[in-house]
Amino acid sequence: MSARPGNWGLLELGRDPLPGDPDEVATEAAHYRDLAQEIRSQVARLRELASGTNELVGRFAPEVRESAEELATHLGQAQGRFDTVAAQLDRWHPELEHGRIETGSLLRRAEDAKHEAAVNEPSGTPVDPTDPAAVAADQARSSRLQQATSELNALVSQCRTLLDDVNGVGDDVARTIEDASSDSLEDSWWDRNVRSFIHEHADFLKLIADVLTWVATGLAIAVLLLSNPAGWIALAAIAFTAGAMVIHTALAANGDGSWADVGMDAFALVTFGAGRLLTSGAKTALAAREGMAAFSAASRTARQAFASASGVFGKAGAWLTRSNLVARNLRGAGAALSRFQQVRGQNLVGDVPVLSWLSFGEKQGALLHQAIQTSVRQHGPGVLLNGALAMSNGARAAFLAGTTADVAGKIVNPSFPGIRPDGAPLLPGVPVVDQWLQEHTVHGAPVFR
């Protein structure tokens, strides 16, 4: 902008009404014209590629040609925009230059008229009516003052009319350029509202995600420290981690965050969920094996009832009620189901080594692992118990992996950006990691409007 100095109040204006630089407008018009020409040449090359008259061959040649045609269409629309902008700026350049020249001339004339009026203001000394020469001089002075005042009013009117014409052209130029940008290249509602909101509030959203991950970590620590934590605590930890993952995903997809953060959240959810599933599976396998043992014991007891009975009628009664194949299997099945439900639903109690407790992330997991080992010593290894041990060890590995990743992520990645008075993050992280995340963050596409 190049606002001109001067007393624009003489023309009833608060400031320079046309502060633009005509030379800059002409330069911009040439720039947009060159861009349009460059795009035009690229569109021609793409259409040649899409027409199949080139030497493009191979498996993906049809897809490449189709993409080239689509890209050429969009570039053609962009070219139309630049052509329109260049043409309208060429139209605005002489109008602005003319308007600046004329308003400058009007201002100089107004300053002269103001000076003329000032020097012809009546003096404080009354005119002697008996002096013909003095009366004639005063009448001439009054005439010059009236003429200067009239000229000032006329200049104000001329300036208003001139500006109406110039601004009318300017408004039409702006409207034409605005209309040219209303095409399929225009940003969608999603881009203008959702994506722009995410971009403008990226730092705040990152702060919320950091808070959620720290709350989830705190809940995980609560699960670790409590011997019999409420089930909602673990579910809340999962929910907070999932919320952080949603925010990190939105930031990364919008180009304002890193997919590494999304990967960390996903890994935390997977390990947390996998650990609980593996623990549940291990407990189910243990309950099934204990149920099988109960089935065998009940069947064996029913079979021995026949041998223990005395007399013909006693043996007959024992066989009919307990020792026949159907009866003893039914008794075994009942005992197996009862034992399965008991083991599956019971809350394990007892003491476990602290390191074992910490390695599983919860006391129940450590107690379950201990119970599986006890069952192996009682019944010997087998498919169910071997599977239960494998799943229990898998739950421990999932907890350790997830905890390690969570702690490492909080150490190396900056948390709560700009929260300190000096603008530095609360936890600065590792600079080289932060630099890597910045370098691997793909920023979103520019907005057309």
Steps between C-alpha positions, in 0.01 A plus 500: 500500500619854423270748674563857392545778755277801499203666666236267357249654737469788251323250271302365796714186513667354805799366308635428153204334323720312251816386678576216258814490284417478127848368416455219754161417347659482155777277634246266658299487177811397308579239767156341476516514120831311506356243741200448276729450199713247689191309611367512145816330372479235775134434416598447137764245602256317727234486227759361263583237760131420549430477126723193460705652219816471708717197569350426842469121535477249780252351740400831656490706179114524493488620862776754434314633194177529698677682783671730248164595349349572842800706604490692173136587563573636847807689381291646220264641762794644692630651177162665448527655844842645428392628158203675661714653775757625248231651276324671790824638640581635152159668511556635852854631437414796272186579700700518822771705334245743356321524833821577687603766248159668512458486876852636541415788268175566685687503831753754373221723366317468830812602688537803271133587549536463874802729494310751288209491742732540797671808364166654416341458838363833632734690727406610849501871395163631376492654149443875483178535300597856405813378326402383148836334438483302827144390428596386149802306636284330762244403240778351283636309800152367584454395137829311503407326828162399363664373181758298695230351725287410199800340333567291813140376498522426128827309550339288775213415264738419213709277728189315621387436143848390394532258792156356429614416148841363604363299792224367278763355268697369800193330645421341165860378467487345847159341430620352172808350663286364784255345252787338312608320816154345552564174315572135579845596625343691784559352842216287633302565815725245669815692395365842594358400836638175639854505359545871562376456859748217560784706350418815698467308830773239439705599806197486728390164360853366548484617862169318552644181350803525729274544802295196400809282464630611839163430663498156336849438638387607846206260486731220387720572803189484721417157357857395573496618862153383599469133592139483382432802278153580375438392144407852390856622566647282227213584264553871568872465419407339168243773430746784569764337281243454222403868532864605467533276195197665336650847553847394383346338191308819417815710541713264292241472222474881491878540474534650847627192682710191460383149421761385750270625779211306347718190486593537867133532599405203284778292650384594851142399418605176336729395785246602764219315326717204409621469859144488634390252233799276564440513875136410448599217264756366748242499778250322274757233411587451866131472591450245222790292624374517858156402372648194328670402826170538683329288235759223542478510880120490504489217244762307690309539828176385337674197351651407836157515663408175323813324625450630851137389524427171683249239401313448178233754571759759615708460185187509286386822665845658470521405134152626420542834679869583468730255326343438161651682201227760469472578871871536562548716190213725606651534845839572344353760265323672788817508706702624199256784428487602863879503527539688170261773612667519840852542359390728216308736726705498817709792613844359571656577835841438647851641497728532201852642461504873434699461177246252369218740591676788323581293192131415444374849577240368745491264796227283350717425198790396719271285718354337191847413371582351839176298498579362152842387616341331804254320273787380279671351803176328603379368165811511283545696179241477226345689213276715719755582767778555248268736316405675823870553583569631151209745518600613850856564385359679196295728725814580698693575178218725376498698825878541505509601131216747537644650819845532345358672192284730713787605726741538209249709308452736792875535549603566140194687373434857624190528719268794567663741247544858613347451843791655692531880539795505261297316237697177534327161541459357849700194395733597215557148373794405280575769238611255231171309531298821488692606188432162340129532573494849349680382187256211458187704549331554162322832501159529341423640157460877465153654507378643168270762648 
